[in-house]
């Protein structure tokens, strides 16, 4: 936006018409001009302007307090009875409107009075329609650049202001907004009521929210703050668990941050149509139904974990993002990285038996792989256009940024880091901040080189690889290079590219880990010989944002003591590092499979789940059809006895044991174990016979795996049953799961039915793309799905939003042939997908990496399988 104009306060009155899918708006914006001006430019798109006036107001009419809260100003008519009427010019490309006046506006405070109309769209952005079978709702999603679709605004994160919001709604409806409701009056239109909300603190435009419908809520309180969890009336019974989660998390955050929750109330609202998982609107968080609603009594632990983590993520944003906001979108990680780092912290204290440290280790492993491509980006990257800004919402802003924050916390210690977080927030309350502000606060508090560490990870792309030599008297020699999943790029990196990171390396000891900072010029990790090590393992707690490569002797020693000397998160990290080395051509798939067999009896579910995910990649990307059969036979032979050894589900057994049984069951089912497939069919039959209560009480994870396996070999009868659940269930989690299972069928005629269903528009936009990406990623269905996309693109694209379009482009990266690579590149170069330029490049890179991986590792897999057969 042009500089020199600063918004201070918005007053909005919005009148939606849910039947015609339109709305009208009356708005005043109090702005301050730094210099005289005849024109004021702000953001607006898909808005039709009526009359626009400018009133000059005396500065004395305003009184902004410490928190940015403003008393209601004088009416413009009390101060200036001769407003100027503007001429409005629109720039659709820039998504801007300019108001030009005949006379120059003076320096100081000016009020813009704007009348306009807009459309309640069906693209899940801006002010849009969300529908159930019985009615329409009008709801908002403004992040990152869509507030301008609902009201003309200075739609940039640094241009904070206060807001007075009023909603004129049907008499039988209600409205929810950021602040608490302060009045409810009939009129001014017959059959309508006007709901007014208190003035908000200063906040960015993308955090504004207003929702209209017949919402019903469950209510509670934590630390004196009223909390509501709201939904459509038929689902209010599923809000109780989210309410309990929010009550716990709010108290935890109040204590952790040392700064009380900043709003007078907290509302969390489940919306029938919602593209993102959730959105952190200040004081009015919105959610996809499946991410907020779960049956408190009968819901699975996995479902409850999902709800609790999403609640904790969005509530963390009330401090990180809402109260203290990044200056610009290039520092989006200051919002999303912090919330990703915080999301499991509070819930892990609430439910330690849910094993969140293992989840964090698995998430870190996935993020390291995401970041190990040529087309990755730095945490802080250029983002100037709406497309570039939308592309910032990726695994780097969330996963990498959160992982780097976790690594620094592990290095400093939890309490020192917490104090630095408090100091950072306290210094920037209701204002904006930069990356330098954060790491400067941590450096000043800890007196350690946090600034050097974080700047090296935030300002450049990629993953460090630490390659160790045998321990010597003064330490352990190490070479630092950039790690790539590509075999060709890894070779070039190891040939002598200079390392660029300042890395805190934490070594496993018999007591507390020892952390040493490895600088750009350092060639060894200091480690006196008198310090005892159970094994030389250079990523204690599995918090380091780097890959490790050990000597054969070091790796053999680690492998021999892995179960006794390493924690489950560390074992997850060990498995992840070894598979990454296979993908980069620095290790053999046969060596990795030897490690897998050595860990087959590991008692921790996360370790086996990590193994399982990589076995699926071997099956999908490396193995020939003949090799797939032989690999499946070996997996049945090796893991079958482990599964049998777990025994039948028992009452009150741990969540981890349930997960372990479910993972082994799924692994063996995918390996076509006859006994497991038969058991899956029996359990699936009970589910649809309505007699599954006992099975789910004992082991819901096993039942979920059984239905998924049955879908993979299922017929039209099972397909129809799942389709009925997706259409008729009153539980959003069951509906979402059923839709996902429809994409697991492999029979070509059923795949065609699913593709037609996706393109028909019957399925909500928020769900259809996940089904399509599942089909595109599965080895058995991806070719058929791709041909359908190419030949029915117009129908498919009509079901996609900005974010989901990029997801579909990304899913094509699962192909593994030159032919498909050329088709993908050519197709999306012609059929442009919004905000997907980097995603397309990454998909092409992924296909190239797979082609290289197969060429290098398939002969080695074949040799290992022959050796196993002997």
Secondary structure, DSSP 8 states (H G I E B T S, - for coil): --SSEEEEEEEEEEEEETTTTEEEEEEEEEEEESS-EEEEEEE-SSEEEEEEEEEE--GGG--B-TT--B-----HHHH-SS-EE-EEEEETTTTEEEEEEEEEE-SEEEEEEEEEEEE-BSSSSEEEEEE-SS-EEEEEE-TTTTGGGTS-B--STT--BEEEEEEEEETT-EEEESS-EEEEEE-SSTTEEEEEE----SB-GGG--EEEE--EEEEEEETTEEEEEEE-GGGGGG-HHHHHHHHHHHHHHHHHHSS---SSEEEEEEESS-SSSEE--TTEEEEEGGGT---TTT--HHHHHHHHHHHHHHHHHTTBTTTEEESSGGGTHHHHHHHHHHTTHHHHHH-GGG-HHHHHHHHHHHHHHHTSSTT---SS----SHHHHHHTSSTIIIIIHHHHHHHHHHHH-HHHHHHHHHHHHHHTTTEEE-HHHHHHHHHHHH-S-HHHHHHHHHSS-SEEEEEEEEE-SSEEEEEEEEE-SSHHHHHHHHTT------EEEEE--SSS-EEEEE-TT--EEE--TTS--SS--S-GGG--SEEEE--HHHHHHHHHTHHHHS-HHHHHHHHHHHHHHHHTTSS-HHHHHHHHHHTTT-S-HHHHHHHHHHHHHIIIII--HHHHHHHHHHHHHHHHHHHHHH-S--TT--HHHHHHHHHHHHHHHHTT-HHHHHHHHHHHHHHHHT--HHHHHHHHHHHHHHHHHHHHT--HHHHHHHHHHHHH-S-HHHHHHHHHHHTT---HHHHHHHHHHHHHT-S-HHHHHHHHHHHHHSTTTHHHHHHHHHHTHHHHHTT--HHHHHHHHHHGGG--SHHHHHHHHHHHHHS--TT-HHHHHHHHHHHHHHHHHHHHHHHHHHHHHHHHH-
